[in-house]
Amino acid sequence: MSQLADNLESEVKTAVDHVQISSKTMRAKTEEMSVNLEDVGQQTNTVVELSNNTARNVESCASAVEGMSASAQEISQQSENSLKATVDAEREVEKTTVIVNELANAVEEISDIANVIKEIAGQTNLLALNATIEAARAGEAGKGFAVVASEVKDLASQTAHATGRVDTQITSIQQMAIETAGAIEKIGLSVHESSEISKIVASAAEKQLTATREISHNIHEAAQATKKSSGNIVDVATKTNDCRLLVEQVTGESNGVAEATQSLSSKVATILTNLRHYEAFNRRENTRHETASPAPCEIESMGETFLGHVQNISRTGAAITVRSTVQKSDELGLRVGDHAALKARVIDNENGVVRIHFNDQQNAAISELLREKFLNS
């Protein structure tokens, strides 16, 4: 048992030394980890601040883009209104062109009528001249007719003069109609060009509005992602601080483990010292008694009885020569003479020798057996 105590002391010392070395290494590592985590925490705080600034900038950009989107919406609406007004103007120009063409046609017809009147007035003037000549030939009888012919001639002359003035006005109106038609045609071309430009502007404004809305949407998503990222970074910072606190706690625990290990080592040394003293004191109590001649005995196990002889016996066990089928850890009863059977457990069964260990709570019976059968032998 002394050797066992020495081996146990050596193994405990080795284990304690290993634990102390491991605790020291772990303490150094955790201290280094604590420093690193503190640096990570500071860097994370810096990242959080930068992320918050970024989030604010993105929000400002989002507000600006929303304002730009509103402006683009207004431009698009104005472009649509301008396009509608241009289309309406183009239609009015077309109507005006039709009216001017109809006016030109009407003036042309009036000119034709005036020419007819002018021709009739010429013929009337010629007839009036002939009538005057005939009235002169008729003498006194043709005077009345001559007066009428003179008046007809004056009327024809006035008609011809009025017709001339009508021709002049018609020519002026025709010239104005031609100029008006040309101007309206130019206006129509300008309105058409303006309409095309308005269409292009409206299309560009619509594309700009679509692009602005998409940009606004993307910036809004970026703002949301930035906020989420900021929250995650804050969470990382919190968890990093928690890890640092845990590392500090582990460092404290490792110090406690080292102290507890040292205390355990001291206590084990004390226990082993006491064990050695106990072994020296108790050695006489557990002395095996060899028999001068084998003492007959019986082994009862599993309903069978085997006859044998006790080779040696102590307060804790015995060695019995017997041919038996009992195996290690089997329970049995040992009966020597007329003494009550002692309960025991098989330690091993080799080469016809069964070694047993007595169960507890049998000290009185074992003492009586030793005293009567073996101590006096």
GULUM-784834 format. One record per residue: residue in three letters; y, z, x of N, C-alpha, C in turn. Coordinates in pm, whole numbers, padded with zeros to 5 digits, always signed. Example, Ala and Ser with C-alpha at 12.3 -4.5 7.8 and 13.67 -1.06 7.14 Angstrom:
<recs>
ALA-00569+00780+01319-00450+00780+01230-00330+00780+01320
SER-00225+00708+01285-00106+00714+01367+00003+00787+01290
</recs>
This chain:
<recs>
MET-00120+00000+00082+00000+00000+00000+00125+00000+00086
SER+00114+00064+00203+00227+00063+00296+00258-00078+00341
GLN+00148-00154+00366+00170-00294+00405+00234-00372+00290
LEU+00186-00342+00168+00245-00408+00050+00393-00374+00037
ALA+00427-00246+00063+00567-00206+00056+00649-00276+00163
ASP+00591-00288+00284+00663-00358+00391+00686-00504+00355
ASN+00579-00567+00300+00594-00709+00260+00699-00724+00150
LEU+00693-00631+00053+00790-00636-00056+00931-00617-00003
GLU+00947-00523+00090+01080-00499+00147+01131-00623+00220
SER+01041-00689+00295+01080-00809+00368+01121-00922+00273
GLU+01039-00938+00167+01068-01044+00071+01198-01015-00005
VAL+01216-00888-00043+01339-00852-00115+01460-00873-00026
LYS+01448-00834+00101+01560-00852+00194+01593-01000+00211
THR+01486-01082+00226+01509-01227+00239+01578-01282+00115
ALA+01528-01239-00003+01588-01287-00129+01731-01240-00142
VAL+01756-01114-00106+01892-01061-00116+01986-01135-00022
ASP+01938-01159+00100+02021-01233+00197+02051-01372+00143
HIS+01950-01436+00086+01970-01571+00030+02071-01569-00085
VAL+02055-01466-00171+02149-01456-00285+02290-01431-00236
GLN+02303-01345-00133+02437-01316-00080+02499-01440-00017
ILE+02415-01515+00058+02467-01639+00118+02508-01737+00008
SER+02421-01749-00094+02451-01840-00205+02577-01795-00279
SER+02591-01662-00299+02710-01610-00368+02836-01638-00287
LYS+02824-01621-00156+02940-01647-00070+02978-01795-00075
THR+02874-01881-00066+02900-02026-00075+02961-02061-00210
MET+02902-02004-00318+02952-02034-00452+03095-01984-00468
ARG+03124-01867-00411+03260-01813-00420+03359-01906-00349
ALA+03318-01956-00229+03406-02049-00156+03426-02177-00235
LYS+03316-02229-00294+03326-02353-00372+03412-02335-00496
THR+03391-02222-00563+03470-02200-00685+03617-02179-00654
GLU+03645-02113-00541+03786-02098-00501+03847-02235-00472
GLU+03771-02320-00402+03821-02456-00375+03838-02533-00505
MET+03739-02517-00595+03748-02585-00725+03868-02536-00805
SER+03895-02407-00795+04010-02351-00867+04139-02411-00818
VAL+04150-02426-00684+04271-02489-00627+04282-02633-00675
ASN+04168-02706-00672+04170-02846-00716+04208-02856-00864
LEU+04150-02766-00945+04182-02770-01088+04328-02737-01113
GLU+04384-02648-01032+04526-02617-01046+04610-02740-01015
ASP+04571-02814-00907+04641-02939-00875+04626-03039-00989
VAL+04504-03050-01042+04481-03143-01154+04566-03104-01274
GLY+04576-02972-01298+04659-02926-01410+04804-02966-01393
GLN+04858-02949-01268+04997-02987-01244+05015-03137-01261
GLN+04921-03215-01207+04930-03361-01221+04918-03401-01367
THR+04831-03334-01440+04815-03365-01583+04943-03335-01659
ASN+05009-03225-01624+05137-03193-01689+05240-03302-01661
THR+05240-03353-01536+05331-03463-01503+05299-03586-01588
VAL+05168-03616-01600+05127-03731-01681+05166-03711-01827
VAL+05152-03588-01875+05192-03559-02014+05340-03588-02034
GLU+05424-03543-01938+05568-03567-01949+05599-03716-01947
LEU+05533-03789-01854+05554-03934-01849+05506-04000-01977
SER+05392-03955-02028+05339-04013-02152+05433-03988-02268
ASN+05491-03868-02273+05587-03838-02381+05711-03928-02369
ASN+05758-03948-02245+05873-04038-02225+05837-04180-02270
THR+05716-04223-02233+05671-04356-02274+05666-04367-02425
ALA+05614-04261-02489+05606-04261-02636+05746-04272-02698
ARG+05841-04198-02641+05978-04206-02693+06036-04346-02673
ASN+06012-04405-02555+06061-04541-02529+05999-04642-02625
VAL+05867-04625-02649+05799-04717-02742+05854-04701-02882
GLU+05882-04578-02921+05941-04556-03054+06079-04620-03064
SER+06160-04607-02957+06293-04671-02957+06278-04822-02967
CYS+06182-04876-02889+06158-05021-02894+06113-05064-03033
ALA+06028-04980-03095+05981-05011-03230+06098-05014-03327
SER+06190-04920-03314+06308-04918-03401+06393-05043-03381
ALA+06411-05081-03252+06489-05201-03223+06422-05325-03281
VAL+06289-05332-03267+06216-05449-03319+06223-05451-03471
GLU+06220-05334-03534+06233-05331-03680+06371-05384-03722
GLY+06476-05345-03645+06609-05399-03673+06613-05549-03654
MET+06548-05597-03545+06542-05741-03520+06465-05812-03630
SER+06359-05745-03678+06281-05804-03787+06365-05817-03913
ALA+06447-05715-03940+06536-05723-04057+06637-05837-04042
SER+06691-05852-03919+06785-05961-03894+06716-06096-03910
ALA+06593-06105-03856+06519-06230-03870+06490-06261-04015
GLN+06461-06156-04095+06439-06174-04238+06565-06228-04305
GLU+06680-06172-04267+06806-06218-04325+06836-06362-04284
ILE+06812-06394-04155+06834-06531-04107+06743-06628-04181
SER+06616-06587-04200+06522-06672-04272+06570-06697-04415
GLN+06620-06588-04479+06671-06603-04616+06792-06694-04621
GLN+06885-06677-04525+07003-06763-04521+06964-06907-04493
SER+06864-06928-04407+06818-07063-04377+06760-07128-04501
GLU+06685-07050-04577+06631-07103-04702+06742-07139-04800
ASN+06844-07050-04809+06958-07079-04898+07032-07204-04852
SER+07053-07215-04719+07122-07332-04666+07043-07459-04693
LEU+06910-07449-04675+06826-07565-04702+06835-07605-04848
LYS+06832-07507-04937+06842-07536-05080+06976-07601-05113
ALA+07086-07544-05054+07219-07601-05079+07226-07743-05025
THR+07166-07769-04909+07168-07903-04850+07092-08001-04937
VAL+06976-07957-04987+06898-08044-05075+06976-08075-05202
ASP+07043-07973-05258+07124-07997-05377+07238-08095-05346
ALA+07303-08079-05230+07412-08169-05191+07359-08311-05174
GLU+07239-08323-05116+07180-08456-05098+07155-08523-05233
ARG+07111-08442-05329+07090-08498-05463+07222-08540-05526
GLU+07327-08457-05510+07458-08493-05565+07513-08619-05500
VAL+07490-08632-05367+07535-08754-05298+07463-08876-05356
GLU+07335-08861-05382+07261-08972-05441+07317-09008-05579
LYS+07346-08902-05657+07405-08930-05789+07540-08999-05775
THR+07625-08948-05681+07758-09008-05659+07745-09154-05615
THR+07648-09180-05529+07626-09318-05483+07592-09409-05601
VAL+07509-09357-05692+07474-09435-05810+07598-09463-05895
ILE+07680-09356-05912+07801-09372-05995+07896-09474-05930
VAL+07914-09465-05796+08005-09559-05728+07951-09702-05741
ASN+07822-09717-05730+07764-09851-05746+07786-09903-05887
GLU+07769-09812-05986+07796-09854-06124+07943-09891-06142
LEU+08033-09812-06076+08176-09843-06084+08205-09980-06021
ALA+08142-10009-05911+08162-10139-05845+08116-10252-05936
ASN+08003-10226-06001+07952-10328-06093+08049-10348-06210
ALA+08104-10236-06263+08198-10246-06374+08325-10320-06331
VAL+08373-10287-06208+08492-10358-06158+08464-10506-06142
GLU+08343-10535-06101+08306-10677-06086+08309-10748-06221
GLU+08258-10678-06322+08260-10737-06456+08405-10755-06505
ILE+08488-10652-06477+08630-10663-06517+08696-10782-06446
SER+08662-10800-06323+08717-10913-06246+08677-11045-06310
ASP+08549-11047-06351+08502-11171-06416+08581-11196-06546
ILE+08600-11089-06625+08675-11102-06751+08819-11144-06723
ALA+08878-11084-06617+09016-11120-06582+09025-11267-06543
ASN+08927-11315-06472+08926-11457-06435+08917-11545-06558
VAL+08835-11498-06656+08825-11574-06781+08961-11576-06852
ILE+09026-11458-06855+09159-11449-06920+09259-11538-06846
LYS+09249-11535-06713+09342-11616-06633+09319-11765-06664
GLU+09194-11798-06678+09165-11939-06707+09217-11978-06846
ILE+09194-11882-06943+09243-11910-07080+09396-11920-07080
ALA+09461-11830-07002+09608-11832-06996+09656-11964-06936
GLY+09585-12017-06836+09625-12145-06776+09612-12257-06875
GLN+09500-12255-06946+09482-12361-07047+09584-12347-07159
THR+09612-12219-07197+09713-12198-07303+09850-12249-07256
ASN+09884-12222-07131+10011-12267-07074+10016-12419-07073
LEU+09904-12481-07042+09899-12628-07041+09915-12682-07181
LEU+09847-12617-07279+09858-12661-07417+10003-12643-07467
ALA+10064-12526-07426+10202-12501-07469+10295-12607-07411
LEU+10268-12650-07287+10350-12756-07226+10333-12885-07303
ASN+10211-12917-07339+10187-13039-07415+10254-13031-07552
ALA+10247-12911-07611+10310-12894-07744+10460-12910-07734
THR+10520-12864-07624+10666-12878-07607+10703-13024-07595
ILE+10617-13095-07520+10645-13239-07503+10634-13309-07638
GLU+10534-13275-07714+10515-13339-07843+10629-13301-07939
ALA+10673-13175-07931+10784-13131-08020+10912-13204-07984
ALA+10933-13234-07856+11052-13308-07816+11045-13448-07870
ARG+10932-13506-07868+10916-13640-07921+10941-13642-08072
ALA+10901-13529-08138+10918-13528-08285+11063-13509-08326
GLY+11146-13472-08234+11288-13459-08266+11314-13333-08343
GLU+11400-13361-08452+11441-13245-08530+11323-13182-08601
ALA+11225-13259-08634+11108-13206-08708+11022-13118-08619
GLY+11032-13137-08493+10943-13057-08403+11011-12938-08340
LYS+11133-12905-08386+11204-12792-08325+11129-12659-08346
GLY+11087-12639-08469+11015-12511-08499+10887-12500-08415
PHE+10821-12613-08407+10697-12612-08328+10727-12588-08181
ALA+10842-12640-08135+10882-12622-07995+10907-12477-07965
VAL+10968-12406-08066+10995-12263-08045+10863-12187-08028
VAL+10772-12222-08118+10639-12156-08110+10572-12187-07978
ALA+10582-12314-07937+10518-12353-07811+10581-12280-07695
SER+10714-12258-07700+10783-12187-07593+10737-12041-07585
GLU+10724-11986-07706+10677-11845-07707+10534-11836-07655
VAL+10450-11928-07698+10310-11929-07648+10308-11945-07497
LYS+10400-12030-07446+10407-12052-07301+10449-11923-07231
ASP+10551-11854-07293+10595-11727-07231+10480-11626-07230
LEU+10408-11620-07345+10294-11527-07352+10187-11562-07249
ALA+10162-11692-07234+10061-11736-07136+10106-11700-06997
SER+10241-11714-06973+10294-11681-06842+10282-11531-06816
GLN+10313-11451-06920+10301-11306-06905+10155-11265-06884
THR+10068-11335-06961+09923-11304-06946+09876-11336-06805
ALA+09924-11451-06755+09884-11490-06619+09937-11391-06518
HIS+10066-11346-06541+10123-11247-06450+10045-11114-06455
ALA+10010-11069-06580+09935-10944-06595+09796-10957-06535
THR+09740-11073-06557+09606-11095-06501+09610-11091-06350
GLY+09719-11144-06292+09735-11137-06146+09742-10993-06099
ARG+09818-10913-06174+09827-10771-06137+09691-10703-06151
VAL+09620-10740-06259+09483-10684-06276+09395-10724-06158
ASP+09407-10849-06113+09329-10893-05997+09361-10809-05874
THR+09494-10786-05860+09533-10705-05743+09471-10566-05750
GLN+09478-10502-05869+09421-10369-05887+09269-10371-05869
ILE+09208-10476-05925+09062-10486-05912+09022-10500-05767
THR+09098-10582-05692+09069-10597-05549+09084-10466-05476
SER+09192-10392-05514+09214-10261-05452+09101-10165-05487
ILE+09061-10167-05617+08952-10079-05661+08822-10116-05591
GLN+08798-10248-05581+08677-10291-05512+08676-10245-05366
GLN+08793-10258-05300+08802-10214-05161+08777-10062-05150
MET+08842-09991-05244+08822-09845-05244+08676-09808-05274
ALA+08615-09885-05367+08475-09860-05401+08385-09884-05280
ILE+08417-09994-05207+08337-10024-05087+08353-09912-04983
GLU+08483-09871-04962+08507-09764-04866+08440-09633-04911
THR+08452-09607-05045+08389-09485-05098+08238-09488-05080
ALA+08179-09605-05108+08034-09619-05092+07993-09596-04947
GLY+08078-09653-04854+08048-09632-04712+08058-09486-04673
ALA+08167-09423-04724+08186-09281-04693+08073-09197-04751
ILE+08036-09230-04876+07926-09156-04939+07796-09179-04863
GLU+07777-09301-04816+07656-09329-04738+07653-09244-04610
LYS+07772-09239-04544+07780-09156-04423+07757-09008-04457
ILE+07820-08965-04568+07799-08827-04612+07652-08802-04640
GLY+07590-08903-04705+07447-08890-04735+07364-08876-04609
LEU+07400-08957-04506+07328-08947-04378+07349-08811-04315
SER+07478-08764-04320+07507-08632-04262+07433-08522-04337
VAL+07434-08535-04472+07364-08435-04552+07214-08438-04524
HIS+07162-08561-04507+07019-08575-04476+06987-08512-04340
GLU+07073-08542-04243+07053-08482-04110+07063-08330-04118
SER+07163-08284-04196+07179-08140-04213+07057-08080-04282
SER+07001-08156-04377+06881-08109-04446+06763-08098-04350
GLU+06748-08200-04263+06640-08195-04164+06658-08078-04068
ILE+06786-08063-04024+06815-07951-03933+06788-07817-04001
SER+06828-07809-04130+06804-07684-04204+06655-07656-04217
LYS+06577-07766-04237+06432-07747-04245+06376-07695-04113
ILE+06428-07756-04004+06382-07712-03872+06422-07566-03847
VAL+06549-07535-03882+06597-07398-03864+06516-07301-03950
ALA+06490-07341-04076+06413-07255-04165+06272-07233-04111
SER+06211-07342-04060+06076-07328-04002+06078-07238-03879
ALA+06180-07260-03793+06191-07176-03673+06216-07030-03711
ALA+06302-07011-03812+06331-06874-03856+06206-06808-03913
GLU+06124-06885-03985+06000-06830-04040+05903-06793-03929
LYS+05893-06882-03828+05806-06851-03714+05859-06728-03639
GLN+05991-06723-03622+06050-06608-03553+06025-06480-03632
LEU+06035-06491-03764+06010-06374-03848+05864-06330-03835
THR+05772-06430-03837+05630-06397-03822+05604-06332-03686
ALA+05660-06391-03581+05642-06336-03447+05701-06195-03437
THR+05819-06178-03499+05884-06046-03494+05800-05942-03567
ARG+05743-05982-03681+05657-05890-03755+05533-05854-03673
GLU+05475-05955-03607+05358-05928-03523+05394-05835-03407
ILE+05509-05863-03345+05554-05775-03236+05575-05633-03287
SER+05639-05624-03405+05663-05492-03463+05532-05420-03490
HIS+05434-05495-03544+05302-05436-03571+05236-05389-03443
ASN+05242-05475-03338+05179-05440-03210+05248-05318-03147
ILE+05380-05316-03155+05453-05202-03097+05423-05075-03175
HIS+05409-05090-03308+05374-04973-03389+05236-04920-03348
GLU+05140-05013-03330+05008-04970-03284+05015-04909-03146
ALA+05098-04969-03059+05114-04913-02924+05172-04772-02931
ALA+05268-04753-03023+05327-04620-03039+05222-04520-03085
GLN+05138-04563-03182+05033-04474-03229+04935-04442-03118
ALA+04896-04548-03040+04803-04527-02928+04863-04435-02823
THR+04994-04452-02799+05061-04366-02699+05063-04222-02745
LYS+05090-04202-02875+05087-04065-02928+04948-04005-02915
LYS+04846-04087-02949+04709-04038-02937+04675-04007-02792
SER+04719-04098-02703+04694-04075-02559+04763-03948-02512
SER+04885-03927-02558+04957-03804-02521+04880-03682-02569
GLY+04830-03691-02693+04751-03579-02745+04626-03554-02663
ASN+04559-03666-02624+04437-03652-02542+04470-03592-02407
ILE+04582-03634-02348+04620-03582-02216+04652-03433-02227
VAL+04720-03394-02335+04748-03252-02356+04616-03175-02370
ASP+04521-03237-02442+04391-03173-02457+04322-03158-02322
VAL+04333-03266-02239+04275-03260-02104+04341-03147-02023
ALA+04473-03138-02034+04544-03032-01961+04496-02894-02006
THR+04480-02879-02138+04432-02750-02190+04292-02718-02140
LYS+04206-02821-02147+04068-02799-02103+04061-02776-01952
THR+04148-02845-01879+04152-02822-01733+04192-02678-01703
ASN+04290-02628-01778+04330-02488-01759+04217-02393-01796
ASP+04145-02429-01906+04031-02347-01946+03925-02347-01836
CYS+03901-02467-01778+03803-02477-01668+03847-02392-01549
ARG+03976-02394-01521+04026-02314-01409+04003-02165-01435
LEU+04028-02124-01559+04003-01983-01595+03855-01949-01584
LEU+03769-02045-01629+03626-02022-01618+03582-02014-01472
VAL+03641-02100-01388+03608-02096-01246+03649-01962-01186
GLU+03766-01914-01226+03809-01783-01178+03713-01675-01226
GLN+03667-01691-01351+03571-01594-01402+03439-01601-01325
VAL+03395-01726-01297+03272-01744-01219+03288-01683-01080
THR+03407-01702-01021+03433-01642-00890+03417-01490-00897
GLY+03476-01431-01003+03462-01288-01020+03316-01247-01041
GLU+03245-01329-01123+03104-01300-01147+03023-01311-01019
SER+03054-01412-00935+02981-01427-00808+03005-01306-00718
ASN+03128-01254-00720+03155-01132-00644+03072-01016-00701
GLY+03066-01012-00835+02984-00908-00898+02837-00923-00863
VAL+02789-01052-00860+02650-01076-00823+02623-01028-00682
ALA+02716-01057-00590+02700-01014-00451+02693-00860-00444
GLU+02784-00794-00517+02783-00648-00516+02656-00593-00581
ALA+02616-00655-00693+02495-00611-00762+02372-00633-00674
THR+02370-00746-00601+02258-00775-00512+02250-00671-00400
GLN+02367-00638-00347+02369-00536-00241+02320-00402-00297
SER+02364-00370-00419+02320-00245-00482+02170-00249-00508
LEU+02122-00368-00553+01978-00383-00578+01899-00363-00449
SER+01952-00420-00340+01885-00405-00211+01873-00258-00172
SER+01982-00183-00193+01981-00040-00161+01881+00034-00248
LYS+01880+00001-00377+01787+00069-00468+01643+00035-00436
VAL+01615-00092-00402+01478-00131-00366+01435-00057-00240
ALA+01527-00044-00143+01495+00030-00020+01461+00175-00053
THR+01539+00234-00145+01511+00372-00186+01376+00383-00254
ILE+01349+00286-00344+01220+00287-00416+01104+00273-00319
LEU+01118+00182-00220+01011+00162-00123+00989+00287-00038
THR+01099+00353-00001+01088+00479+00076+01012+00583-00005
ASN+01051+00594-00133+00982+00689-00221+00836+00652-00238
LEU+00812+00517-00248+00675+00469-00264+00589+00506-00144
ARG+00648+00491-00028+00573+00525+00095+00541+00675+00097
HIS+00642+00757+00060+00617+00901+00053+00510+00933-00051
TYR+00518+00863-00162+00420+00887-00269+00281+00847-00224
GLU+00274+00735-00153+00143+00688-00105+00081+00791-00011
ALA+00167+00844+00082+00115+00943+00176+00070+01069+00102
PHE+00144+01109-00003+00110+01229-00078-00011+01210-00166
ASN-00020+01087-00225-00123+01063-00326-00251+01004-00268
ARG-00251+00982-00136-00367+00915-00078-00494+00997-00099
ARG-00479+01133-00089-00596+01219-00107-00649+01213-00250
GLU-00554+01197-00346-00596+01197-00486-00679+01074-00520
ASN-00648+00958-00454-00717+00833-00485-00825+00799-00381
THR-00868+00897-00305-00971+00872-00203-01102+00832-00270
ARG-01159+00725-00219-01289+00683-00270-01399+00770-00209
HIS-01489+00809-00294-01600+00896-00252-01726+00812-00238
GLU-01771+00803-00115-01896+00731-00091-02014+00824-00126
THR-02117+00768-00189-02236+00847-00225-02338+00840-00113
ALA-02398+00956-00082-02501+00958+00024-02619+00871-00018
SER-02652+00881-00145-02756+00794-00201-02700+00738-00331
PRO-02725+00609-00361-02667+00550-00482-02698+00633-00606
ALA-02592+00659-00685-02609+00737-00808-02641+00643-00922
PRO-02751+00668-00996-02787+00580-01108-02677+00582-01215
CYS-02661+00467-01275-02559+00455-01382-02598+00343-01477
GLU-02525+00337-01588-02544+00231-01686-02407+00165-01715
ILE-02413+00032-01732-02292-00043-01771-02317-00100-01909
GLU-02228-00070-01999-02239-00119-02137-02126-00221-02159
SER-02167-00345-02194-02068-00452-02216-02122-00553-02315
MET-02040-00585-02413-02073-00689-02511-02208-00661-02579
GLY-02237-00530-02606-02361-00493-02673-02483-00489-02584
GLU-02462-00514-02452-02574-00510-02359-02557-00393-02264
THR-02672-00346-02210-02671-00236-02114-02738-00283-01986
PHE-02668-00260-01872-02721-00300-01742-02735-00175-01657
LEU-02851-00161-01589-02876-00047-01501-02830-00078-01362
GLY-02763+00017-01294-02714-00004-01160-02695+00128-01088
HIS-02626+00123-00973-02600+00242-00893-02455+00242-00847
VAL-02392+00360-00847-02254+00374-00802-02253+00380-00650
GLN-02180+00283-00586-02166+00283-00439-02056+00379-00397
ASN-01939+00367-00459-01828+00458-00433-01743+00469-00558
ILE-01660+00575-00566-01583+00602-00685-01457+00677-00647
SER-01350+00654-00720-01224+00728-00703-01167+00756-00840
ARG-01046+00815-00840-00984+00843-00968-00939+00716-01041
THR-00931+00605-00967-00878+00481-01030-00985+00376-01056
GLY-01102+00387-00987-01202+00285-01008-01330+00314-00934
ALA-01421+00215-00936-01552+00234-00872-01611+00099-00835
ALA-01710+00104-00741-01788-00014-00703-01932+00015-00740
ILE-01996-00077-00816-02128-00053-00873-02220-00167-00832
THR-02338-00131-00780-02440-00231-00749-02520-00255-00876
VAL-02512-00377-00929-02581-00407-01054-02589-00559-01072
ARG-02696-00600-01132-02709-00741-01168-02665-00754-01313
SER-02547-00813-01332-02487-00818-01464-02414-00950-01482
THR-02396-00990-01608-02323-01115-01639-02175-01089-01668
VAL-02129-00966-01647-01987-00940-01677-01898-01022-01585
GLN-01779-01054-01636-01685-01137-01560-01552-01063-01547
LYS-01468-01118-01460-01337-01060-01435-01260-01044-01566
SER-01200-00926-01581-01116-00889-01696-01196-00846-01817
ASP-01331-00850-01809-01410-00800-01922-01393-00648-01934
GLU-01401-00596-02055-01398-00453-02080-01542-00400-02085
LEU-01563-00281-02026-01698-00223-02026-01690-00070-02027
GLY-01809-00007-02039-01818+00139-02030-01915+00178-01917
LEU-01876+00275-01836-01960+00325-01724-02011+00464-01761
ARG-02144+00476-01765-02205+00605-01798-02287+00651-01677
VAL-02256+00771-01627-02329+00833-01516-02395+00960-01567
GLY-02526+00961-01568-02600+01078-01617-02568+01102-01762
ASP-02550+01233-01793-02523+01269-01933-02373+01279-01962
HIS-02288+01231-01871-02143+01231-01895-02104+01119-01993
ALA-01997+01145-02063-01948+01042-02157-01909+00915-02080
ALA-01927+00803-02146-01895+00674-02081-01744+00663-02056
LEU-01711+00615-01935-01570+00592-01898-01536+00445-01923
LYS-01425+00422-01992-01381+00284-02020-01312+00226-01898
ALA-01345+00098-01867-01290+00034-01748-01278-00117-01771
ARG-01212-00182-01674-01196-00328-01679-01248-00386-01548
VAL-01317-00500-01555-01380-00562-01439-01272-00627-01352
ILE-01275-00592-01222-01183-00656-01126-01248-00781-01070
ASP-01374-00770-01029-01448-00888-00985-01598-00856-00990
ASN-01680-00958-00981-01826-00947-00981-01879-01047-00879
GLU-01904-00996-00758-01946-01084-00650-02062-01019-00573
ASN-02161-01104-00543-02275-01061-00459-02343-00935-00511
GLY-02356-00925-00644-02426-00812-00705-02348-00684-00707
VAL-02217-00691-00673-02133-00571-00675-02020-00594-00776
VAL-02015-00505-00874-01909-00512-00976-01807-00405-00944
ARG-01680-00450-00925-01571-00357-00900-01490-00342-01029
ILE-01465-00215-01063-01398-00188-01190-01276-00101-01166
HIS-01185-00103-01266-01066-00017-01264-01065+00060-01395
PHE-01057+00198-01380-01062+00281-01500-00935+00264-01584
ASN-00952+00269-01716-00838+00267-01806-00764+00400-01799
ASP-00639+00400-01848-00558+00522-01845-00610+00623-01949
GLN-00550+00740-01948-00579+00848-02044-00722+00903-02030
GLN-00780+00896-01908-00915+00948-01887-00921+01042-01767
ASN-00810+01097-01724-00803+01179-01601-00897+01299-01606
ALA-00902+01367-01720-00986+01489-01729-01134+01454-01714
ALA-01175+01347-01785-01317+01308-01778-01353+01261-01637
ILE-01261+01185-01572-01288+01137-01436-01296+01255-01339
SER-01204+01351-01353-01205+01468-01264-01336+01546-01279
GLU-01383+01564-01403-01508+01637-01426-01625+01563-01363
LEU-01627+01428-01380-01737+01349-01322-01738+01360-01172
LEU-01618+01347-01110-01610+01354-00965-01654+01493-00916
ARG-01609+01596-00986-01638+01732-00943-01788+01762-00951
GLU-01854+01718-01058-01995+01753-01079-02090+01661-01003
LYS-02056+01533-00990-02154+01439-00937-02126+01394-00795
PHE-02000+01398-00748-01970+01333-00621-01901+01424-00520
LEU-01815+01516-00562-01742+01598-00466-01833+01694-00394
ASN-01942+01734-00458-02035+01829-00397-02152+01760-00328
SER-02151+01626-00329-02266+01554-00270-02253+01546-00121
</recs>
